């Protein structure tokens, strides 16, 4: 298989790398027009529009929204339908994810100044959150865990899940995951119409404060369009992995780590960076050897051929420079001293340290969230967490003395801005 080979010592390396990283995942005019129409119709017609689109796009035959709501008993039933091993895996993963996210919960705080003025911050959870879960071929129970658990830890009062069931086909693991994490209501709807129902509310689907969860281009476009009416987590691009290796890890392990993201879809990106030229060759050989054994070898081949790369750098210092430039979603530091090296990493969604820490563990059960910034947005964004489901209100309570002193400064600045009412409002509280 042909995979790009780059060398940092070659002229034009950085330009070539930038082109490799470029991702044009924007919606085209047709997608934008379709989504805008769906959002408008759902906003105007509510349940009727959701039913119409669900029957059309998912080949369903529902007559009422009640037929599309999944009862809590059906979710519990799913726990009995999956294998004991699968149930144990779900519950084990949920417990680890919950334990990790419990450390992220922020609490309110305040302090009182000498004159009695109180300042602080009040932290409260969102009231209601909508969780989009892909259905059909792309069914991910792990997404249920990673999106729902931090919301529950934050104290969100109600979690509404939407998951499409094309042709009436359901994924028992997804339903079981919803039962494990305590999702409050579930609707068998998907696409832009589901995002619209969550954002605007219908007769049956409650309006939420934030929409989270992955989806196709129509879902992503809809999330972008409803932002402002509701909050969203992020607009995620294709999955990415960057492996930085010193050349001492089994090349088969590294090849499979690259495959683990490449198998997501044809646009995923898998990159290896190493200062060891012989090791880069060994990984290339492992890729060729192992690829025929993969069930999704067609997707992996397209992904790695189109967007993958094996990069030879001068030394580990330059490997860090390249890693920070790429700002990957997933970064594996497969080196002898990963803790020391990690301190030099400025931009990465999640950092997997050491030869034994496969990125796949983070996708399911390590504990940290697998919803991560992609397409170099790790330069300015963070993993999904409890903090995404909490909001903060500033607290200000002035004593008489505090109001008098602060009023003098506020008056001065307000009059400098020409805002007389501001100034006079503050001046009323100044002691004579």
N, C-alpha and C positions, 0 to 999 in steps of 0.2 A: 504494500500500500504506500502511496505517496503522501508524506507528511512534510510540511515546510521545515527546513533546517536554517536557522539563523545563527549568526556569529557576531557578537558585540564588537569585535575588532574590525569588522568589514564596514566600508563606507556606506552611508545611508541606512545603517542599522535602525536608528531611532525612527526615521520616517517609515521604514518598512513595518516596524512594530506598531506604530500608530495606525497604519492602514489595516493591520491585522485585527487590531482591537476595535476598530470602527464598527458600530452596529446601528443600522438604519431600520429600527423596528417600529417606525412611525406608521400610523394608520393611513391608508390611501383615501382618496375622496369618496370612493364607494362605501368603504367601511364607516367613515365619518357620517355620511348621509344616512345610511341605514340605522346607525346607532341613534343619531339625533331624532329620527322619526319614531323609533321605538320608545325612547325616553319621553317624547312629547305625548305619544298615545297612552302610555301607562299613566302619565301624570294626569291626563284628561279623563281617561276611561277606567282606570283602576283595574279591578279584578277581571273585567271583560277583556281588556287588552292582554293581560298576563295569560289568561286562558287561551286566547286566540294564538298568541305567539308560541306558547308551550306546545299546543297541539300541532302547530305547523312545523316548528323547528325540531321538536323532540318526538314527533310522530306519536303523540298521545291522543287520547279520546276523552279527556276529562270534560265534564259538563259543569262542574262547580269547583271552586277553590278548595272546598272541604275535602274533595277527592284527592287533592294534591298536598294536603297536610298529612305528615306522617305522625301517627299517634305515638305517645311515649311508650306504650306497651309494645309497639312494633320495634322500637329501638332496643328495648330490653330483650325482646325475642331474638334479635340478631346475636346477642351475646350467647345464646344457647345454640345458634346455628353454626357459628364458627368453631374451629377446633379448640380443644383445651389449650394447646400450645399457642395458638394465635391470641386467645383471650389473655393468657398469662403474659405474652409479649406486650400486648396493648397496655395492660395494667402496670407492668413493670416500667415501661417507657413513660407512661403518664405520671407515675410516682416520681421518677427522676426529673422529668421536665418541671413538675410542680415544685419539687424541692429546690431546684436551681432558681426558678423564677421568684420564689418566696424571698430571696435575698434582694430582689430588685424593688420591692414595694417601698414607695416613698411615704413618709409621714408628715403631717402638718408640723409647723414650728413657728415660734415667735420669740421675741425678746422685748424687754421694757427698758426704755432709756431713763436716765436720771430724773428727768422732769415728769415721768409718768407716761410718756408717749409709747404706745405699743405698735410694733411693726412685725410682720411675719408673713407666712404663706399657708394657706389652707388647701390641702390636697384632697380631692374627691374623685371617685370613680365616675366614668361615663354611665349614663342610665341604661342605654340599650345599644347593643352592637350587632351588626349583621356579618355573618361569616359565609363567604362564598367558597364552596368546595367543588372542584371539578368532578364530573361524572362520566359515565360511559367508559371509553377505553382508558381515559386518564383519571383513575380513581385513586386518591391518596388519603388513606386514613391518617397518615402521619401529619398531613396538613390540618386535620381536625384537632389533633393534640396540640400542635405548635401554635395555632391561632386561638383556640378556645381557652387553653389553660392559663396563659398570662392574663386574659380578660377576667377569668374567674378569680384568679389571685388578686387582681386589682380591686375586685368587689363589684364588677359590673352586675347590675340587677337582672338583666334579661339578655340572653344570647339567642339570636334568631339565625338558624342555619338554612342556607339554600343549596340544593344539590340537584342537578338535572338527572333524570332517569330516562334516557332515550329508549324508545320502544318499550318502556316499562321495566327495563332491566335495572336492578338495584345492586349495589355492592354491599354485601353484608358486613364487611370489615369497616366500611365508612359508617354505617348505621351503628355498629357496635362501638366504634370510637366515640360517636356522639353520646351514647349511653354512658360510657366510662367517664367522660369529662363533664357530664351534666348539662348538655345543651338543652335550652328550655323549649324551643319549638323548631320544627324542621318542615320545610316545604320542598316538594319535588319540582323545583323550577330552576332554570339556569339562564345563561346568556345575558345579554343587555337588559332583557325584561326583568330578570331577577334583581339586578343591580338597581334598576329604576324603582321596583317595588320597595326595596329596602330604603332607598334614598327619599322617596316621596310618600311612601305609605299607600296602601290600598284599603278597601273595605276589610280585607282579611289579613294582610301582611302589615305588621306594625312598622311605623317609620322609625329608623334607627339614627343614632348619632354618628356612627362611624361604620365604614364597610372595609373589611379586611379579607384577605385570601386571594389565591392565584386564579387565573383563568386565561382563556384564549384572547385573541386580538380584539374581539367584540366586547368581552368583559373588561379588558384593560382600557379600551377606549371609553366605555361607559363610565368606569371609575374616574377617569380623567375629567369627563364632562360633568359629573355630579359633584366633583370636589368643590367645596364652598357651601353647597347645600348640606353636605355631610363631610366628615373627615374621611380620609382613606389612609391605608398603611403606606403603600408605594406602588409605582408602576414598574413591575419587575420585567427585566429582559431575560434572555436565555441563561441557563445555568452555566457556571464557570468554575474551573479548578486550575490553580497554579501550584505546581509542585517544585519546591526548591530542594535540591538534593546534592549532597557532597560526594556522591558516587559510591557510597558504601552500603546502600540498601539493595536488596534483591531487585533486579530490574523487572522481574515478573510482577512484583508488588506494585511498582510504580506504573507499569503499563496498565494494570487493572484499575489502579486509582484514577488514571486518565480516562479509562473506559467508563468508570462509574458516573461521570458527568456527561460524557459524550452520548451515552445511551438514552439520555432524557429526550433529546430531539436533535434534528439535523443542524440547528443553529447554535447548539451548546458549544462551549469553548474549553479545550483542554491544552494546557501548556506545561512543559517541563523546562526548568532553568537549572543548569549545572556547569561548574567549571571543569568537569572531567569529560574530555572528548570521547574517550573510550567507553565511558558509562552511557553517554548519549547514544552511541552506536548500539550498545547492549540493549537499551530500552527500545530503540527502533526495531531491533531483532525480536524482542519479546512481543512487541505490538503485532508484528507479522505472524508470529507463532501462535499467539493467543486469540487473535481476531476470529479465526474460523470456528472457535469453540463458543462464541457468544451468540445467544439467541437473537439479539438485536444488532447483529453485525452490520446490517445494511445502514441503519441509523448511525452507528458508531463510525463506519467508514465515511459517510457523507460529512458528518460533523468534524472528524479529525482532518479529513482532506481539505475541507473548506476553511476551517477556522482554527485548527490545532497547530502546534509548533513545538519543535525541540530547539532550545536556545542554548548555545555555548557562550559562557561568559568568562572573563579573565580570572575572577576569583570570587569568593563568597561576598566580599564587600560590594562588588558590582552586581551580584545576584540580588542583594537587598535593594540596591538602587532600581533595578529592573522591576522587582516585586512592588515597590512603592509606587512606581510609575503606572503599573498595570492596575493597582488597587483592586485585587480580585475579590470575588464573592467568597470563595473558599481558598485558603492558603495552607498548604502542607509544608511544614519545615522538617523534612526528612533528613536530619543532620545529627551529629554527635552531641551537640550542646544547644538544643532548641530554645531553652529558656533564655539564654544569653542573647541568641540571635533574635528572638521575638521582641526584645526591647528596642531593636532598631526598626521594627515594622511600624509604620505610621498609618498605612491605609490597607485595611482588609476587613471583610465582613466577619469572618471567623478564622482563627489561627489554630491549626491542628499540629501539635508539637510532638516530634519524635517519630521514629520509624514504625512504631506499632499503632499510631493513631490515624487510622484510615478516615477519610472524610465521611464515608458512609455511616460511621457511628454517630456523627453529628446529625445526620438526616433523620435518625430514628430515636436514639435512646441515650445519648451521652448526657443530655440535660439542657444545654444552651439551645436557643431557638434556631431553627433552620430557615426562617424567613429572613433573608439577608439582602443587602444592597448589591445590585449587579451593574454591569456596564460602566464601571469605574466610579459609580456614585458612592463607593465606600470612602471616597475623599471627603465627603461631607455628610454621610448618613450612617445609621447604626442598625444593628439587628432589631427585629420586632421584640418588644419586651413589655413588661408590666407598665412601664412608664408611658407606653402608647395608649393605654386605657385609663390613665389618670389625667386629670387636669388640675391646674394650679390657679388659685385666686390670691391676689395680694391682700394683706390685712394692714389697715392703717387706722389707728385710733389715737387722736391727739388729746393730750391733757390741755387745760386752759393755758398753762405756761408754754407748752410745746406749740400750740396753735398760734400764740402771740409771736414767738420767735420765728417760726417757719413762715408765718404770714408776711413778715418784713421782707424776706428773701423772695417769696413768691410774688409779692406786689412789685418789687423792683424789676424782676424778669418779665412779668406780665405786661407792665407798662412799656417796657422796652420792645415788646412784640406788638404793642398797640391793642392789647386785649383788656380794655378797661373793666369789663364786668368781672373778668378773672381777678384783676387787681382789687377791686372793691369788695368782692366776695371774701378774699383773704384778709383785707384790711378791717372788716367788721369784727374779726376775731382778735385784733391787736389791742392789747391793753393800753389804756390812755396814760 
